[in-house]
Amino acid sequence: MKRSILSELLLTTWREPNTFPDLPTAQKELILRQARRAGLLASLQTVLKQANVLDRLSPRIQDYLEGSQIIGTEQERSIRWEVNRIHRAFYGTALPVILLKGAAYVMLNLPVAKGRLVGDVDILLPKTDLPLAQQCLHAHDWVTVKANPYDQHYYREWMHEWPPLRHRYRQTEVDMHHAILPITGRLHPDSTRLLANVQPVPGYDGVWTLGSQDLVLHAMAHLFYDNDFQQAGLRNLLDLDGLLRHYGQNPGFWESLVTRAQELELTRPLYYALHFTVKLCHTPIPPIHISKPGWLTRILMNRLIPWAILPENPNQHSKGVVAGLAQWLLYVRSHWLRMPPSLLLPHLARKWTRRWHFNVWHRRSV
């Protein structure tokens, strides 16, 4: 079976879960392995459960999916506890807990959060509040992960977040953001506008998330301007599909989404997000008039994104040459958008040098 067909199987199941039970066993197992590799197995179980097709599957597959759902439920419980602990660490200060990405989806009980694996908790604060926030978290057993002086400089001077913190005992991580894209990048969403439009999480005093339009726009910017397509591209694309289906039912959402994208300088990621969710996920989106990239850029992105984002065949020990090239080109693009050449070239040279030294040391130590 050709790669294009193999790659489409998982997305087809997402779009049409009723077709899954009737697939040949080999294809069902392939989809399950692809979902597991992409961190989507518990989410797939949720999709199949909502379609009422789980009882049409073999007991072995049902048990396999049920196990993934147990892990997903435990992750959701863990995220809620970590948010509680961060809020406790900030107790007695004026620091808000403003959640981003996966933790926000969980705390808002959004449909897209069901079964979604969340690796860490991302929070947004004014840049001037970051020293106090770090001090509070240090006092509650979160420690700095990136100890290298260059890494500290890289995060604090150029990026949109400070170095991540990891809890000494629970090993959970907190990323403290003061912006949603690197400050050295091509796009500059105004953090003041974002912070002025936050919404409280019902039932949790002192816990907030971005407004609904900003929540969606951040997901779009993260995927198309600040993301590793190889590791989490498909999951983030399906996040967008779920967010747009959920919020798109609200009156006036689409008009306000475009207006907000213009205010935050995020019309380009908005275009890509709408284009590729329709193309790959068949997301129901009304006609929207928004500026497009040049024709050559559109052709290149239409070739690169599907190759980079669609899952590989787990039966192959190495990824395809075309898929690997697409992921590498998009990786280069993300860095090009993230930093000007005067910063990017020395940064990449330093990273490659450190990686080379590590590989040499590793080979000698084996």
VOGU-3710 file (C-alpha; in Angstrom, 3 decimals, decimal comma):
1> mkrsilsell> 0,000/0,000/0,000  1,355/3,431/-0,943  2,483/5,829/1,765  -0,210/8,404/0,942  -2,920/5,827/1,632  -1,210/4,592/4,795  -0,817/8,151/6,049  -4,442/9,026/5,415  -5,837/6,050/7,341  -5,545/7,694/10,774
11> lttwrepntf> -7,061/10,987/9,619  -9,847/9,137/7,795  -10,678/7,339/11,036  -10,758/10,685/12,832  -13,135/12,122/10,242  -15,245/8,971/9,803  -14,894/6,796/12,936  -17,792/4,578/11,813  -15,538/3,120/9,126  -12,921/1,874/11,590
21> pdlptaqkel> -14,563/-1,409/12,730  -14,972/-2,570/9,108  -11,304/-2,133/8,177  -9,082/-5,203/7,770  -7,291/-6,176/10,987  -3,904/-5,193/9,576  -5,128/-1,663/8,838  -6,748/-1,283/12,255  -3,486/-2,316/13,920  -1,552/0,119/11,726
31> ilrqarragl> -3,858/2,971/12,765  -3,464/2,070/16,433  0,324/2,039/16,121  0,317/5,367/14,288  -1,939/6,882/16,942  0,298/5,609/19,719  3,428/6,994/18,041  1,730/10,394/17,620  0,512/10,475/21,247  -3,097/10,214/20,068
41> laslqtvlkq> -4,171/6,773/21,233  -6,329/7,965/24,149  -7,828/10,682/21,930  -8,638/8,057/19,302  -10,420/5,987/21,947  -12,518/9,056/22,774  -13,382/9,601/19,101  -14,454/5,962/18,682  -16,404/6,007/21,927  -18,313/9,130/20,903
51> anvldrlspr> -19,177/7,396/17,617  -20,519/4,353/19,570  -18,369/1,870/17,672  -16,232/0,430/20,475  -18,552/-2,556/20,938  -17,969/-3,491/17,270  -14,250/-4,007/17,911  -12,525/-7,160/19,096  -12,015/-7,532/22,869  -8,239/-7,255/22,363
61> iqdylegsqi> -8,514/-3,856/20,639  -11,106/-2,681/23,173  -8,734/-3,549/26,033  -5,838/-1,836/24,263  -7,822/1,358/23,810  -9,207/1,206/27,341  -5,659/1,042/28,698  -4,757/4,198/26,787  -7,814/5,959/28,190  -6,750/5,108/31,736
71> igteqersir> -3,409/6,798/31,029  -5,180/9,805/29,535  -7,478/10,138/32,548  -4,510/9,960/34,898  -2,718/12,651/32,899  -5,757/14,913/33,151  -5,850/14,389/36,922  -2,130/15,135/37,103  -2,507/18,385/35,147  -5,300/19,568/37,426
81> wevnrihraf> -3,117/18,819/40,449  -0,132/20,671/38,966  -2,301/23,725/38,295  -3,444/23,547/41,920  0,195/23,385/43,085  1,245/26,340/40,913  -1,675/28,328/42,290  -0,553/27,342/45,794  3,013/28,456/45,040  1,717/31,890/43,998
91> ygtalpvill> -0,500/32,215/47,092  -0,029/35,536/48,863  1,210/37,313/45,743  -0,683/39,136/43,018  0,555/36,644/40,410  -2,218/35,127/38,277  -2,103/31,606/36,869  -2,850/32,141/33,167  -2,785/28,783/31,399  -1,798/28,122/27,797
101> kgaayvmlnl> -2,263/25,210/25,368  -3,003/21,740/26,765  -3,419/22,726/30,415  -5,913/25,407/29,360  -7,896/22,870/27,316  -8,044/20,535/30,310  -9,099/23,164/32,840  -11,775/24,534/30,496  -13,117/20,990/29,917  -12,899/21,474/26,162
111> pvakgrlvgd> -13,815/18,442/24,026  -10,328/18,456/22,503  -8,849/17,767/25,955  -10,493/14,347/26,307  -7,697/11,816/26,084  -5,124/14,439/25,084  -1,678/13,870/26,567  -0,171/17,003/28,142  3,574/17,009/28,698  3,886/20,148/30,854
121> vdillpktdl> 2,021/23,182/32,134  2,503/26,445/30,223  1,636/29,716/31,926  1,676/33,325/30,715  2,797/36,264/32,854  3,994/39,836/32,286  7,739/39,727/31,778  8,297/41,877/34,860  6,573/39,206/36,989  8,773/36,316/35,880
131> plaqqclhah> 11,503/36,754/38,559  8,921/36,619/41,355  7,137/33,672/39,739  10,404/31,764/39,457  11,245/32,558/43,073  7,853/31,222/44,203  8,202/28,034/42,184  11,776/27,475/43,416  10,451/27,707/46,962  8,013/24,882/46,171
141> dwvtvkanpy> 10,608/22,461/44,760  10,642/23,377/41,082  14,237/23,591/39,860  15,796/24,981/36,688  16,303/22,424/33,915  18,644/24,385/31,627  21,720/25,111/33,752  24,095/25,931/30,878  24,859/29,701/30,864  24,300/29,942/27,105
151> dqhyyrewmh> 20,904/28,235/27,394  19,942/30,647/30,156  20,951/33,597/27,966  19,152/32,138/24,934  15,852/31,802/26,780  15,944/34,999/28,802  17,136/37,375/26,086  15,690/36,004/22,854  12,800/33,659/23,527  9,191/34,077/24,586
161> ewpplrhryr> 9,690/31,983/27,722  12,207/31,502/30,472  14,063/28,190/30,932  11,663/25,414/31,991  11,352/24,363/35,607  10,966/20,743/36,726  9,551/19,611/40,034  12,166/17,899/42,146  9,921/14,982/43,121  7,031/14,749/40,649
171> qtevdmhhai> 9,249/15,487/37,592  6,514/17,657/36,078  7,539/20,770/34,151  6,340/24,357/34,091  7,107/26,712/31,185  6,799/30,393/32,082  5,922/32,500/29,034  5,854/36,271/28,699  4,817/36,092/25,023  3,409/33,464/22,656
181> lpitgrlhpd> 6,150/33,764/20,009  9,890/34,495/20,302  10,613/38,189/20,721  13,296/37,965/18,022  10,832/36,490/15,509  9,070/37,921/12,461  5,674/38,147/14,176  5,101/40,104/17,383  1,712/39,451/19,022  1,253/42,058/21,727
191> strllanvqp> 1,288/40,305/25,108  -0,440/43,302/26,689  -3,447/42,709/24,440  -3,463/39,010/25,319  -3,271/39,661/29,063  -6,063/42,230/28,836  -8,422/39,638/27,341  -8,016/36,625/29,623  -11,010/34,664/30,905  -11,419/33,024/34,332
201> vpgydgvwtl> -11,636/29,253/34,613  -15,053/28,479/36,137  -14,743/27,092/39,627  -11,049/27,968/40,078  -10,367/31,350/41,665  -7,137/32,896/40,414  -6,829/30,568/37,416  -7,278/32,021/33,937  -6,830/31,197/30,267  -6,575/33,280/27,125
211> gsqdlvlham> -9,833/34,435/25,563  -11,370/31,946/23,131  -10,118/33,710/19,968  -6,660/34,145/21,482  -6,602/30,499/22,587  -7,244/29,417/18,997  -4,790/31,906/17,482  -2,067/30,769/19,874  -2,600/27,171/18,772  -2,315/28,318/15,145
221> ahlfydndfq> 0,848/30,341/15,748  2,405/27,508/17,746  1,817/24,979/14,972  2,867/27,014/11,959  5,536/29,289/13,439  7,006/27,638/16,505  6,578/23,899/16,274  8,389/20,625/15,658  6,219/18,947/13,017  7,909/15,603/13,526
231> qaglrnlldl> 7,088/15,291/17,216  3,697/16,906/17,677  2,527/18,286/14,340  -0,416/15,932/13,861  -1,603/16,270/17,449  -1,495/20,065/17,192  -3,361/19,992/13,878  -6,114/17,880/15,453  -6,171/20,289/18,405  -6,935/23,054/15,920
241> dgllrhygqn> -9,644/20,992/14,261  -11,280/20,370/17,641  -10,991/23,992/18,774  -12,470/25,341/15,532  -15,353/22,850/15,603  -16,089/23,764/19,234  -15,791/27,543/19,141  -17,006/27,839/15,547  -20,551/27,175/16,782  -20,554/30,431/18,754
251> pgfweslvtr> -22,294/33,366/17,031  -19,821/35,879/15,612  -16,791/33,705/16,323  -15,355/33,683/12,793  -15,625/37,417/12,249  -14,028/38,143/15,630  -11,287/35,575/14,956  -10,214/37,409/11,794  -10,378/40,801/13,518  -8,330/39,529/16,446
261> aqeleltrpl> -5,740/37,962/14,118  -5,283/41,346/12,459  -4,877/43,053/15,843  -2,230/40,527/16,940  -0,379/40,320/13,581  -1,341/36,653/13,212  -3,167/36,640/9,875  -0,548/34,431/8,196  -0,772/31,539/10,727  -4,552/31,994/10,604
271> yyalhftvkl> -4,498/31,442/6,842  -2,354/28,316/7,124  -4,444/26,903/9,960  -7,749/27,349/8,165  -6,328/26,067/4,882  -4,789/22,894/6,286  -7,545/21,988/8,738  -9,971/22,066/5,816  -7,559/20,208/3,529  -6,556/17,464/5,976
281> chtpippihi> -9,318/17,332/8,606  -12,326/18,550/6,589  -13,049/21,102/9,313  -16,321/22,984/8,588  -15,216/26,586/8,083  -17,335/29,297/6,420  -15,880/31,409/3,582  -13,363/33,817/5,095  -11,550/36,565/3,233  -7,961/36,789/4,428
291> skpgwltril> -4,698/37,687/2,730  -2,749/34,784/1,259  0,987/34,162/0,907  2,542/34,372/-2,552  1,776/31,593/-5,026  5,222/29,988/-4,730  5,008/29,879/-0,935  1,547/28,322/-1,152  2,798/25,618/-3,527  5,748/24,768/-1,268
301> mnrlipwail> 3,672/24,656/1,918  1,009/22,532/0,211  3,735/19,997/-0,554  5,679/20,170/2,710  2,963/20,246/5,396  1,135/17,004/4,459  4,418/15,113/4,065  5,737/16,406/7,386  2,564/16,111/9,425  0,979/12,840/8,311
311> penpnqhskg> 2,106/9,766/10,253  4,772/7,405/8,990  4,333/3,666/8,608  5,525/2,160/11,929  6,501/-1,010/10,065  9,350/0,897/8,438  12,503/1,221/10,515  13,466/4,549/8,945  11,304/7,435/7,832  10,876/8,150/4,158
321> vvaglaqwll> 13,353/10,431/2,442  10,669/12,872/1,302  9,024/13,049/4,730  12,381/13,545/6,409  13,308/16,302/3,956  9,945/18,037/4,467  10,353/17,964/8,245  13,910/19,281/7,981  12,899/22,135/5,670  10,069/23,147/7,994
331> yvrshwlrmp> 12,491/22,949/10,933  14,829/25,333/9,114  11,863/27,574/8,269  10,766/27,738/11,914  14,245/28,868/12,976  14,408/31,374/10,130  11,142/32,877/11,347  12,270/32,713/14,960  15,583/34,594/14,759  17,327/37,034/12,402
341> pslllphlar> 20,412/35,646/10,553  22,817/37,573/12,813  21,538/35,536/15,790  20,463/32,365/14,023  23,735/31,361/12,381  25,898/31,608/15,535  23,141/29,856/17,507  22,935/26,918/15,081  26,740/26,687/14,934  26,870/26,467/18,713
351> kwtrrwhfnv> 24,120/23,810/18,802  25,832/21,675/16,158  29,188/21,999/17,943  27,671/20,914/21,246  25,923/17,983/19,569  29,159/16,927/17,857  31,079/17,031/21,151  28,333/15,021/22,859  28,370/12,361/20,119  32,159/12,069/20,305
361> whrrsv> 32,039/11,750/24,096  29,221/9,200/23,869  31,095/7,013/21,378  34,210/7,055/23,549  32,259/6,157/26,675  30,464/3,161/25,105
//
